[in-house]
């Protein structure tokens, strides 16, 4: 999901997506800890997606403050 798609979502949808990604990140960390992680690149993908969502959320908050 790219930033342009995220900007079209509401704050509630962004919160839900962030929550889902954090759960996925937790599960990937547990897999890594037990040695069952088959695709280490998934960790980077999830981490960057979380950062993207948080950036869009901060942009929306800054836009509302103006």
CHARMM-style PDB file with segment names, atoms N, HN, CA, C and O in Angstrom:
ATOM      1  N   UNK     1       0.853  -1.170   0.000  1.00  0.00      PROA
ATOM      2  CA  UNK     1       0.000   0.000   0.000  1.00  0.00      PROA
ATOM      3  C   UNK     1       0.903   1.239   0.000  1.00  0.00      PROA
ATOM      4  O   UNK     1       1.778   1.377   0.855  1.00  0.00      PROA
ATOM      5  N   UNK     2       0.687   2.118  -0.946  1.00  0.00      PROA
ATOM      6  HN  UNK     2      -0.023   2.006  -1.641  1.00  0.00      PROA
ATOM      7  CA  UNK     2       1.539   3.301  -1.012  1.00  0.00      PROA
ATOM      8  C   UNK     2       0.887   4.482  -0.293  1.00  0.00      PROA
ATOM      9  O   UNK     2      -0.270   4.411   0.119  1.00  0.00      PROA
ATOM     10  N   UNK     3       1.646   5.561  -0.151  1.00  0.00      PROA
ATOM     11  HN  UNK     3       2.586   5.619  -0.486  1.00  0.00      PROA
ATOM     12  CA  UNK     3       1.190   6.710   0.627  1.00  0.00      PROA
ATOM     13  C   UNK     3      -0.032   7.378  -0.001  1.00  0.00      PROA
ATOM     14  O   UNK     3      -0.896   7.881   0.718  1.00  0.00      PROA
ATOM     15  N   UNK     4      -0.114   7.389  -1.311  1.00  0.00      PROA
ATOM     16  HN  UNK     4       0.588   6.980  -1.895  1.00  0.00      PROA
ATOM     17  CA  UNK     4      -1.266   8.012  -1.972  1.00  0.00      PROA
ATOM     18  C   UNK     4      -2.557   7.290  -1.614  1.00  0.00      PROA
ATOM     19  O   UNK     4      -3.584   7.930  -1.390  1.00  0.00      PROA
ATOM     20  N   UNK     5      -2.514   5.972  -1.557  1.00  0.00      PROA
ATOM     21  HN  UNK     5      -1.679   5.451  -1.739  1.00  0.00      PROA
ATOM     22  CA  UNK     5      -3.693   5.199  -1.163  1.00  0.00      PROA
ATOM     23  C   UNK     5      -4.039   5.451   0.299  1.00  0.00      PROA
ATOM     24  O   UNK     5      -5.213   5.526   0.662  1.00  0.00      PROA
ATOM     25  N   UNK     6      -3.020   5.580   1.131  1.00  0.00      PROA
ATOM     26  HN  UNK     6      -2.066   5.520   0.836  1.00  0.00      PROA
ATOM     27  CA  UNK     6      -3.258   5.799   2.560  1.00  0.00      PROA
ATOM     28  C   UNK     6      -3.883   7.159   2.826  1.00  0.00      PROA
ATOM     29  O   UNK     6      -4.693   7.302   3.742  1.00  0.00      PROA
ATOM     30  N   UNK     7      -3.518   8.154   2.037  1.00  0.00      PROA
ATOM     31  HN  UNK     7      -2.861   8.038   1.292  1.00  0.00      PROA
ATOM     32  CA  UNK     7      -4.059   9.499   2.252  1.00  0.00      PROA
ATOM     33  C   UNK     7      -5.555   9.566   1.980  1.00  0.00      PROA
ATOM     34  O   UNK     7      -6.228  10.470   2.475  1.00  0.00      PROA
ATOM     35  N   UNK     8      -6.088   8.628   1.203  1.00  0.00      PROA
ATOM     36  HN  UNK     8      -5.542   7.893   0.801  1.00  0.00      PROA
ATOM     37  CA  UNK     8      -7.516   8.597   0.900  1.00  0.00      PROA
ATOM     38  C   UNK     8      -8.331   7.902   1.987  1.00  0.00      PROA
ATOM     39  O   UNK     8      -9.561   7.909   1.932  1.00  0.00      PROA
ATOM     40  N   UNK     9      -7.670   7.308   2.964  1.00  0.00      PROA
ATOM     41  HN  UNK     9      -6.671   7.302   3.008  1.00  0.00      PROA
ATOM     42  CA  UNK     9      -8.376   6.583   4.023  1.00  0.00      PROA
ATOM     43  C   UNK     9      -8.683   7.503   5.199  1.00  0.00      PROA
ATOM     44  O   UNK     9      -8.024   8.521   5.410  1.00  0.00      PROA
ATOM     45  N   UNK    10      -9.695   7.117   5.951  1.00  0.00      PROA
ATOM     46  HN  UNK    10     -10.230   6.290   5.780  1.00  0.00      PROA
ATOM     47  CA  UNK    10     -10.073   7.890   7.137  1.00  0.00      PROA
ATOM     48  C   UNK    10      -9.137   7.537   8.295  1.00  0.00      PROA
ATOM     49  O   UNK    10      -8.364   6.583   8.219  1.00  0.00      PROA
ATOM     50  N   UNK    11      -9.224   8.315   9.352  1.00  0.00      PROA
ATOM     51  HN  UNK    11      -9.852   9.091   9.415  1.00  0.00      PROA
ATOM     52  CA  UNK    11      -8.378   8.091  10.523  1.00  0.00      PROA
ATOM     53  C   UNK    11      -8.666   6.727  11.161  1.00  0.00      PROA
ATOM     54  O   UNK    11      -7.749   6.060  11.641  1.00  0.00      PROA
ATOM     55  N   UNK    12      -9.929   6.316  11.165  1.00  0.00      PROA
ATOM     56  HN  UNK    12     -10.673   6.857  10.775  1.00  0.00      PROA
ATOM     57  CA  UNK    12     -10.286   5.024  11.750  1.00  0.00      PROA
ATOM     58  C   UNK    12      -9.697   3.878  10.937  1.00  0.00      PROA
ATOM     59  O   UNK    12      -9.230   2.886  11.498  1.00  0.00      PROA
ATOM     60  N   UNK    13      -9.721   4.018   9.615  1.00  0.00      PROA
ATOM     61  HN  UNK    13     -10.101   4.823   9.160  1.00  0.00      PROA
ATOM     62  CA  UNK    13      -9.153   2.978   8.757  1.00  0.00      PROA
ATOM     63  C   UNK    13      -7.642   2.901   8.934  1.00  0.00      PROA
ATOM     64  O   UNK    13      -7.066   1.813   8.916  1.00  0.00      PROA
ATOM     65  N   UNK    14      -7.006   4.043   9.105  1.00  0.00      PROA
ATOM     66  HN  UNK    14      -7.473   4.927   9.120  1.00  0.00      PROA
ATOM     67  CA  UNK    14      -5.560   4.058   9.333  1.00  0.00      PROA
ATOM     68  C   UNK    14      -5.215   3.416  10.669  1.00  0.00      PROA
ATOM     69  O   UNK    14      -4.237   2.674  10.774  1.00  0.00      PROA
ATOM     70  N   UNK    15      -6.016   3.701  11.688  1.00  0.00      PROA
ATOM     71  HN  UNK    15      -6.810   4.303  11.603  1.00  0.00      PROA
ATOM     72  CA  UNK    15      -5.787   3.078  12.999  1.00  0.00      PROA
ATOM     73  C   UNK    15      -5.914   1.567  12.917  1.00  0.00      PROA
ATOM     74  O   UNK    15      -5.116   0.839  13.508  1.00  0.00      PROA
ATOM     75  N   UNK    16      -6.919   1.093  12.183  1.00  0.00      PROA
ATOM     76  HN  UNK    16      -7.568   1.684  11.703  1.00  0.00      PROA
ATOM     77  CA  UNK    16      -7.128  -0.343  12.041  1.00  0.00      PROA
ATOM     78  C   UNK    16      -5.966  -0.983  11.279  1.00  0.00      PROA
ATOM     79  O   UNK    16      -5.494  -2.058  11.650  1.00  0.00      PROA
ATOM     80  N   UNK    17      -5.513  -0.329  10.225  1.00  0.00      PROA
ATOM     81  HN  UNK    17      -5.896   0.544   9.924  1.00  0.00      PROA
ATOM     82  CA  UNK    17      -4.397  -0.854   9.448  1.00  0.00      PROA
ATOM     83  C   UNK    17      -3.128  -0.890  10.290  1.00  0.00      PROA
ATOM     84  O   UNK    17      -2.353  -1.842  10.210  1.00  0.00      PROA
ATOM     85  N   UNK    18      -2.916   0.143  11.096  1.00  0.00      PROA
ATOM     86  HN  UNK    18      -3.546   0.917  11.161  1.00  0.00      PROA
ATOM     87  CA  UNK    18      -1.743   0.199  11.963  1.00  0.00      PROA
ATOM     88  C   UNK    18      -1.787  -0.926  12.995  1.00  0.00      PROA
ATOM     89  O   UNK    18      -0.774  -1.569  13.270  1.00  0.00      PROA
ATOM     90  N   UNK    19      -2.950  -1.151  13.552  1.00  0.00      PROA
ATOM     91  HN  UNK    19      -3.773  -0.629  13.329  1.00  0.00      PROA
ATOM     92  CA  UNK    19      -3.108  -2.225  14.529  1.00  0.00      PROA
ATOM     93  C   UNK    19      -2.814  -3.589  13.901  1.00  0.00      PROA
ATOM     94  O   UNK    19      -2.137  -4.422  14.503  1.00  0.00      PROA
ATOM     95  N   UNK    20      -3.324  -3.811  12.695  1.00  0.00      PROA
ATOM     96  HN  UNK    20      -3.874  -3.135  12.206  1.00  0.00      PROA
ATOM     97  CA  UNK    20      -3.077  -5.081  12.007  1.00  0.00      PROA
ATOM     98  C   UNK    20      -1.590  -5.278  11.720  1.00  0.00      PROA
ATOM     99  O   UNK    20      -1.059  -6.377  11.882  1.00  0.00      PROA
ATOM    100  N   UNK    21      -0.929  -4.211  11.293  1.00  0.00      PROA
ATOM    101  HN  UNK    21      -1.360  -3.319  11.162  1.00  0.00      PROA
ATOM    102  CA  UNK    21       0.493  -4.317  10.983  1.00  0.00      PROA
ATOM    103  C   UNK    21       1.321  -4.547  12.233  1.00  0.00      PROA
ATOM    104  O   UNK    21       2.321  -5.263  12.189  1.00  0.00      PROA
ATOM    105  N   UNK    22       0.923  -3.954  13.343  1.00  0.00      PROA
ATOM    106  HN  UNK    22       0.111  -3.372  13.379  1.00  0.00      PROA
ATOM    107  CA  UNK    22       1.661  -4.182  14.590  1.00  0.00      PROA
ATOM    108  C   UNK    22       1.515  -5.634  15.048  1.00  0.00      PROA
ATOM    109  O   UNK    22       2.465  -6.220  15.567  1.00  0.00      PROA
ATOM    110  N   UNK    23       0.321  -6.216  14.856  1.00  0.00      PROA
ATOM    111  HN  UNK    23      -0.451  -5.739  14.435  1.00  0.00      PROA
ATOM    112  CA  UNK    23       0.127  -7.631  15.186  1.00  0.00      PROA
ATOM    113  C   UNK    23       0.981  -8.508  14.279  1.00  0.00      PROA
ATOM    114  O   UNK    23       1.590  -9.477  14.734  1.00  0.00      PROA
ATOM    115  N   UNK    24       1.022  -8.163  13.000  1.00  0.00      PROA
ATOM    116  HN  UNK    24       0.528  -7.376  12.631  1.00  0.00      PROA
ATOM    117  CA  UNK    24       1.838  -8.920  12.050  1.00  0.00      PROA
ATOM    118  C   UNK    24       3.320  -8.804  12.418  1.00  0.00      PROA
ATOM    119  O   UNK    24       4.062  -9.783  12.337  1.00  0.00      PROA
ATOM    120  N   UNK    25       3.745  -7.605  12.823  1.00  0.00      PROA
ATOM    121  HN  UNK    25       3.143  -6.810  12.889  1.00  0.00      PROA
ATOM    122  CA  UNK    25       5.130  -7.404  13.222  1.00  0.00      PROA
ATOM    123  C   UNK    25       5.465  -8.254  14.448  1.00  0.00      PROA
ATOM    124  O   UNK    25       6.543  -8.843  14.526  1.00  0.00      PROA
ATOM    125  N   UNK    26       4.548  -8.313  15.389  1.00  0.00      PROA
ATOM    126  HN  UNK    26       3.672  -7.835  15.325  1.00  0.00      PROA
ATOM    127  CA  UNK    26       4.762  -9.132  16.583  1.00  0.00      PROA
ATOM    128  C   UNK    26       4.915 -10.597  16.195  1.00  0.00      PROA
ATOM    129  O   UNK    26       5.823 -11.277  16.672  1.00  0.00      PROA
ATOM    130  N   UNK    27       4.024 -11.086  15.327  1.00  0.00      PROA
ATOM    131  HN  UNK    27       3.287 -10.533  14.939  1.00  0.00      PROA
ATOM    132  CA  UNK    27       4.094 -12.480  14.902  1.00  0.00      PROA
ATOM    133  C   UNK    27       5.398 -12.775  14.171  1.00  0.00      PROA
ATOM    134  O   UNK    27       5.983 -13.842  14.358  1.00  0.00      PROA
ATOM    135  N   UNK    28       5.855 -11.850  13.349  1.00  0.00      PROA
ATOM    136  HN  UNK    28       5.379 -10.984  13.198  1.00  0.00      PROA
ATOM    137  CA  UNK    28       7.124 -12.049  12.652  1.00  0.00      PROA
ATOM    138  C   UNK    28       8.293 -12.077  13.633  1.00  0.00      PROA
ATOM    139  O   UNK    28       9.232 -12.855  13.463  1.00  0.00      PROA
ATOM    140  N   UNK    29       8.234 -11.228  14.660  1.00  0.00      PROA
ATOM    141  HN  UNK    29       7.471 -10.596  14.799  1.00  0.00      PROA
ATOM    142  CA  UNK    29       9.300 -11.243  15.671  1.00  0.00      PROA
ATOM    143  C   UNK    29       9.333 -12.575  16.413  1.00  0.00      PROA
ATOM    144  O   UNK    29      10.404 -13.099  16.720  1.00  0.00      PROA
ATOM    145  N   UNK    30       8.149 -13.118  16.700  1.00  0.00      PROA
ATOM    146  HN  UNK    30       7.279 -12.692  16.451  1.00  0.00      PROA
ATOM    147  CA  UNK    30       8.090 -14.412  17.388  1.00  0.00      PROA
ATOM    148  C   UNK    30       8.642 -15.515  16.480  1.00  0.00      PROA
ATOM    149  O   UNK    30       9.352 -16.406  16.947  1.00  0.00      PROA
ATOM    150  N   UNK    31       8.322 -15.458  15.197  1.00  0.00      PROA
ATOM    151  HN  UNK    31       7.745 -14.735  14.817  1.00  0.00      PROA
ATOM    152  CA  UNK    31       8.851 -16.443  14.250  1.00  0.00      PROA
ATOM    153  C   UNK    31      10.372 -16.338  14.165  1.00  0.00      PROA
ATOM    154  O   UNK    31      11.070 -17.350  14.105  1.00  0.00      PROA
ATOM    155  N   UNK    32      10.873 -15.118  14.160  1.00  0.00      PROA
ATOM    156  HN  UNK    32      10.306 -14.295  14.209  1.00  0.00      PROA
ATOM    157  CA  UNK    32      12.323 -14.918  14.094  1.00  0.00      PROA
ATOM    158  C   UNK    32      12.992 -15.481  15.341  1.00  0.00      PROA
ATOM    159  O   UNK    32      14.055 -16.096  15.263  1.00  0.00      PROA
ATOM    160  N   UNK    33      12.370 -15.269  16.468  1.00  0.00      PROA
ATOM    161  HN  UNK    33      11.506 -14.770  16.531  1.00  0.00      PROA
ATOM    162  CA  UNK    33      12.932 -15.752  17.729  1.00  0.00      PROA
ATOM    163  C   UNK    33      12.987 -17.260  17.820  1.00  0.00      PROA
ATOM    164  O   UNK    33      13.897 -17.817  18.434  1.00  0.00      PROA
ATOM    165  N   UNK    34      12.017 -17.928  17.211  1.00  0.00      PROA
ATOM    166  HN  UNK    34      11.277 -17.476  16.712  1.00  0.00      PROA
ATOM    167  CA  UNK    34      11.993 -19.388  17.260  1.00  0.00      PROA
ATOM    168  C   UNK    34      12.678 -20.011  16.055  1.00  0.00      PROA
ATOM    169  O   UNK    34      12.748 -21.236  15.950  1.00  0.00      PROA
ATOM    170  N   UNK    35      13.182 -19.189  15.146  1.00  0.00      PROA
ATOM    171  HN  UNK    35      13.125 -18.194  15.231  1.00  0.00      PROA
ATOM    172  CA  UNK    35      13.893 -19.709  13.985  1.00  0.00      PROA
ATOM    173  C   UNK    35      12.987 -20.194  12.869  1.00  0.00      PROA
ATOM    174  O   UNK    35      13.428 -20.952  12.005  1.00  0.00      PROA
ATOM    175  N   UNK    36      11.733 -19.776  12.869  1.00  0.00      PROA
ATOM    176  HN  UNK    36      11.375 -19.160  13.570  1.00  0.00      PROA
ATOM    177  CA  UNK    36      10.781 -20.230  11.864  1.00  0.00      PROA
ATOM    178  C   UNK    36      10.505 -19.206  10.777  1.00  0.00      PROA
ATOM    179  O   UNK    36       9.672 -19.450   9.905  1.00  0.00      PROA
ATOM    180  N   UNK    37      11.183 -18.065  10.809  1.00  0.00      PROA
ATOM    181  HN  UNK    37      11.859 -17.867  11.518  1.00  0.00      PROA
ATOM    182  CA  UNK    37      10.941 -17.005   9.838  1.00  0.00      PROA
ATOM    183  C   UNK    37      11.530 -17.416   8.492  1.00  0.00      PROA
ATOM    184  O   UNK    37      12.744 -17.570   8.359  1.00  0.00      PROA
ATOM    185  N   UNK    38      10.665 -17.591   7.498  1.00  0.00      PROA
ATOM    186  HN  UNK    38       9.678 -17.466   7.606  1.00  0.00      PROA
ATOM    187  CA  UNK    38      11.129 -18.063   6.195  1.00  0.00      PROA
ATOM    188  C   UNK    38      11.556 -16.919   5.282  1.00  0.00      PROA
ATOM    189  O   UNK    38      12.427 -17.101   4.431  1.00  0.00      PROA
ATOM    190  N   UNK    39      10.947 -15.732   5.450  1.00  0.00      PROA
ATOM    191  HN  UNK    39      10.240 -15.584   6.141  1.00  0.00      PROA
ATOM    192  CA  UNK    39      11.284 -14.596   4.590  1.00  0.00      PROA
ATOM    193  C   UNK    39      11.627 -13.389   5.455  1.00  0.00      PROA
ATOM    194  O   UNK    39      10.731 -12.641   5.846  1.00  0.00      PROA
ATOM    195  N   UNK    40      12.897 -13.188   5.756  1.00  0.00      PROA
ATOM    196  HN  UNK    40      13.625 -13.796   5.438  1.00  0.00      PROA
ATOM    197  CA  UNK    40      13.306 -12.062   6.608  1.00  0.00      PROA
ATOM    198  C   UNK    40      12.940 -10.698   6.023  1.00  0.00      PROA
ATOM    199  O   UNK    40      12.828  -9.724   6.768  1.00  0.00      PROA
ATOM    200  N   UNK    41      12.755 -10.610   4.727  1.00  0.00      PROA
ATOM    201  HN  UNK    41      12.846 -11.400   4.122  1.00  0.00      PROA
ATOM    202  CA  UNK    41      12.402  -9.329   4.111  1.00  0.00      PROA
ATOM    203  C   UNK    41      11.018  -8.853   4.541  1.00  0.00      PROA
ATOM    204  O   UNK    41      10.704  -7.671   4.407  1.00  0.00      PROA
ATOM    205  N   UNK    42      10.204  -9.743   5.045  1.00  0.00      PROA
ATOM    206  HN  UNK    42      10.459 -10.704   5.153  1.00  0.00      PROA
ATOM    207  CA  UNK    42       8.870  -9.365   5.530  1.00  0.00      PROA
ATOM    208  C   UNK    42       8.972  -8.414   6.716  1.00  0.00      PROA
ATOM    209  O   UNK    42       8.117  -7.546   6.895  1.00  0.00      PROA
ATOM    210  N   UNK    43      10.013  -8.576   7.522  1.00  0.00      PROA
ATOM    211  HN  UNK    43      10.706  -9.282   7.377  1.00  0.00      PROA
ATOM    212  CA  UNK    43      10.209  -7.678   8.665  1.00  0.00      PROA
ATOM    213  C   UNK    43      10.375  -6.239   8.175  1.00  0.00      PROA
ATOM    214  O   UNK    43       9.768  -5.317   8.719  1.00  0.00      PROA
ATOM    215  N   UNK    44      11.198  -6.055   7.147  1.00  0.00      PROA
ATOM    216  HN  UNK    44      11.691  -6.804   6.705  1.00  0.00      PROA
ATOM    217  CA  UNK    44      11.422  -4.714   6.608  1.00  0.00      PROA
ATOM    218  C   UNK    44      10.160  -4.159   5.971  1.00  0.00      PROA
ATOM    219  O   UNK    44       9.862  -2.975   6.129  1.00  0.00      PROA
ATOM    220  N   UNK    45       9.413  -4.991   5.254  1.00  0.00      PROA
ATOM    221  HN  UNK    45       9.655  -5.953   5.126  1.00  0.00      PROA
ATOM    222  CA  UNK    45       8.194  -4.547   4.590  1.00  0.00      PROA
ATOM    223  C   UNK    45       7.185  -4.038   5.611  1.00  0.00      PROA
ATOM    224  O   UNK    45       6.589  -2.978   5.419  1.00  0.00      PROA
ATOM    225  N   UNK    46       6.992  -4.778   6.683  1.00  0.00      PROA
ATOM    226  HN  UNK    46       7.477  -5.639   6.839  1.00  0.00      PROA
ATOM    227  CA  UNK    46       6.022  -4.401   7.712  1.00  0.00      PROA
ATOM    228  C   UNK    46       6.483  -3.135   8.441  1.00  0.00      PROA
ATOM    229  O   UNK    46       5.681  -2.241   8.710  1.00  0.00      PROA
ATOM    230  N   UNK    47       7.774  -3.067   8.755  1.00  0.00      PROA
ATOM    231  HN  UNK    47       8.425  -3.794   8.536  1.00  0.00      PROA
ATOM    232  CA  UNK    47       8.302  -1.900   9.456  1.00  0.00      PROA
ATOM    233  C   UNK    47       8.122  -0.631   8.628  1.00  0.00      PROA
ATOM    234  O   UNK    47       7.758   0.416   9.163  1.00  0.00      PROA
ATOM    235  N   UNK    48       8.375  -0.722   7.330  1.00  0.00      PROA
ATOM    236  HN  UNK    48       8.671  -1.572   6.895  1.00  0.00      PROA
ATOM    237  CA  UNK    48       8.223   0.446   6.464  1.00  0.00      PROA
ATOM    238  C   UNK    48       6.754   0.813   6.269  1.00  0.00      PROA
ATOM    239  O   UNK    48       6.421   1.992   6.156  1.00  0.00      PROA
ATOM    240  N   UNK    49       5.875  -0.185   6.229  1.00  0.00      PROA
ATOM    241  HN  UNK    49       6.145  -1.143   6.321  1.00  0.00      PROA
ATOM    242  CA  UNK    49       4.444   0.094   6.095  1.00  0.00      PROA
ATOM    243  C   UNK    49       3.927   0.813   7.341  1.00  0.00      PROA
ATOM    244  O   UNK    49       3.105   1.724   7.237  1.00  0.00      PROA
ATOM    245  N   UNK    50       4.403   0.410   8.512  1.00  0.00      PROA
ATOM    246  HN  UNK    50       5.071  -0.330   8.597  1.00  0.00      PROA
ATOM    247  CA  UNK    50       4.015   1.085   9.753  1.00  0.00      PROA
ATOM    248  C   UNK    50       4.480   2.537   9.720  1.00  0.00      PROA
ATOM    249  O   UNK    50       3.728   3.439  10.087  1.00  0.00      PROA
ATOM    250  N   UNK    51       5.698   2.760   9.289  1.00  0.00      PROA
ATOM    251  HN  UNK    51       6.309   2.027   8.990  1.00  0.00      PROA
ATOM    252  CA  UNK    51       6.228   4.124   9.213  1.00  0.00      PROA
ATOM    253  C   UNK    51       5.422   4.964   8.230  1.00  0.00      PROA
ATOM    254  O   UNK    51       5.166   6.140   8.485  1.00  0.00      PROA
ATOM    255  N   UNK    52       5.023   4.370   7.112  1.00  0.00      PROA
ATOM    256  HN  UNK    52       5.231   3.415   6.905  1.00  0.00      PROA
ATOM    257  CA  UNK    52       4.226   5.082   6.114  1.00  0.00      PROA
ATOM    258  C   UNK    52       2.887   5.518   6.695  1.00  0.00      PROA
ATOM    259  O   UNK    52       2.460   6.655   6.497  1.00  0.00      PROA
ATOM    260  N   UNK    53       2.228   4.614   7.412  1.00  0.00      PROA
ATOM    261  HN  UNK    53       2.576   3.690   7.573  1.00  0.00      PROA
ATOM    262  CA  UNK    53       0.926   4.920   8.002  1.00  0.00      PROA
ATOM    263  C   UNK    53       1.073   6.009   9.062  1.00  0.00      PROA
ATOM    264  O   UNK    53       0.265   6.936   9.113  1.00  0.00      PROA
ATOM    265  N   UNK    54       2.095   5.902   9.903  1.00  0.00      PROA
ATOM    266  HN  UNK    54       2.751   5.149   9.861  1.00  0.00      PROA
ATOM    267  CA  UNK    54       2.290   6.912  10.937  1.00  0.00      PROA
ATOM    268  C   UNK    54       2.590   8.274  10.332  1.00  0.00      PROA
ATOM    269  O   UNK    54       2.160   9.295  10.868  1.00  0.00      PROA
ATOM    270  N   UNK    55       3.326   8.305   9.220  1.00  0.00      PROA
ATOM    271  HN  UNK    55       3.676   7.476   8.785  1.00  0.00      PROA
ATOM    272  CA  UNK    55       3.621   9.565   8.538  1.00  0.00      PROA
ATOM    273  C   UNK    55       2.344  10.207   8.019  1.00  0.00      PROA
ATOM    274  O   UNK    55       2.136  11.408   8.186  1.00  0.00      PROA
ATOM    275  N   UNK    56       1.490   9.407   7.391  1.00  0.00      PROA
ATOM    276  HN  UNK    56       1.659   8.431   7.256  1.00  0.00      PROA
ATOM    277  CA  UNK    56       0.229   9.940   6.856  1.00  0.00      PROA
ATOM    278  C   UNK    56      -0.662  10.424   7.993  1.00  0.00      PROA
ATOM    279  O   UNK    56      -1.326  11.452   7.862  1.00  0.00      PROA
ATOM    280  N   UNK    57      -0.683   9.699   9.103  1.00  0.00      PROA
ATOM    281  HN  UNK    57      -0.144   8.864   9.209  1.00  0.00      PROA
ATOM    282  CA  UNK    57      -1.497  10.120  10.243  1.00  0.00      PROA
ATOM    283  C   UNK    57      -1.002  11.461  10.785  1.00  0.00      PROA
ATOM    284  O   UNK    57      -1.805  12.330  11.124  1.00  0.00      PROA
ATOM    285  N   UNK    58       0.322  11.628  10.866  1.00  0.00      PROA
ATOM    286  HN  UNK    58       0.974  10.922  10.590  1.00  0.00      PROA
ATOM    287  CA  UNK    58       0.876  12.897  11.348  1.00  0.00      PROA
ATOM    288  C   UNK    58       0.593  14.029  10.374  1.00  0.00      PROA
ATOM    289  O   UNK    58       0.347  15.158  10.798  1.00  0.00      PROA
ATOM    290  N   UNK    59       0.625  13.748   9.082  1.00  0.00      PROA
ATOM    291  HN  UNK    59       0.825  12.831   8.737  1.00  0.00      PROA
ATOM    292  CA  UNK    59       0.294  14.774   8.078  1.00  0.00      PROA
ATOM    293  C   UNK    59      -1.149  15.230   8.241  1.00  0.00      PROA
ATOM    294  O   UNK    59      -1.451  16.421   8.166  1.00  0.00      PROA
ATOM    295  N   UNK    60      -2.034  14.263   8.466  1.00  0.00      PROA
ATOM    296  HN  UNK    60      -1.788  13.295   8.527  1.00  0.00      PROA
ATOM    297  CA  UNK    60      -3.452  14.622   8.633  1.00  0.00      PROA
ATOM    298  C   UNK    60      -3.656  15.447   9.896  1.00  0.00      PROA
ATOM    299  O   UNK    60      -4.430  16.404   9.896  1.00  0.00      PROA
ATOM    300  N   UNK    61      -2.959  15.076  10.980  1.00  0.00      PROA
ATOM    301  HN  UNK    61      -2.331  14.298  10.979  1.00  0.00      PROA
ATOM    302  CA  UNK    61      -3.076  15.840  12.215  1.00  0.00      PROA
ATOM    303  C   UNK    61      -2.549  17.258  12.033  1.00  0.00      PROA
ATOM    304  O   UNK    61      -3.140  18.207  12.549  1.00  0.00      PROA
ATOM    305  N   UNK    62      -1.466  17.411  11.320  1.00  0.00      PROA
ATOM    306  HN  UNK    62      -0.986  16.640  10.901  1.00  0.00      PROA
ATOM    307  CA  UNK    62      -0.878  18.725  11.077  1.00  0.00      PROA
ATOM    308  C   UNK    62      -1.802  19.558  10.189  1.00  0.00      PROA
ATOM    309  O   UNK    62      -1.900  20.772  10.365  1.00  0.00      PROA
ATOM    310  N   UNK    63      -2.471  18.923   9.248  1.00  0.00      PROA
ATOM    311  HN  UNK    63      -2.391  17.937   9.105  1.00  0.00      PROA
ATOM    312  CA  UNK    63      -3.403  19.633   8.377  1.00  0.00      PROA
ATOM    313  C   UNK    63      -4.627  20.113   9.131  1.00  0.00      PROA
ATOM    314  O   UNK    63      -5.167  21.175   8.822  1.00  0.00      PROA
ATOM    315  N   UNK    64      -5.070  19.354  10.107  1.00  0.00      PROA
ATOM    316  HN  UNK    64      -4.631  18.491  10.359  1.00  0.00      PROA
ATOM    317  CA  UNK    64      -6.236  19.751  10.904  1.00  0.00      PROA
ATOM    318  C   UNK    64      -5.888  20.893  11.842  1.00  0.00      PROA
ATOM    319  O   UNK    64      -6.749  21.709  12.170  1.00  0.00      PROA
ATOM    320  N   UNK    65      -4.633  20.960  12.278  1.00  0.00      PROA
ATOM    321  HN  UNK    65      -3.934  20.297  12.011  1.00  0.00      PROA
ATOM    322  CA  UNK    65      -4.227  22.005  13.207  1.00  0.00      PROA
ATOM    323  C   UNK    65      -4.160  23.371  12.557  1.00  0.00      PROA
ATOM    324  O   UNK    65      -4.272  24.392  13.236  1.00  0.00      PROA
ATOM    325  N   UNK    66      -3.980  23.399  11.249  1.00  0.00      PROA
ATOM    326  HN  UNK    66      -3.890  22.570  10.697  1.00  0.00      PROA
ATOM    327  CA  UNK    66      -3.862  24.686  10.558  1.00  0.00      PROA
ATOM    328  C   UNK    66      -5.163  25.378  10.383  1.00  0.00      PROA
ATOM    329  OT1 UNK    66      -5.211  26.471   9.818  1.00  0.00      PROA
TER     330      UNK     66
END
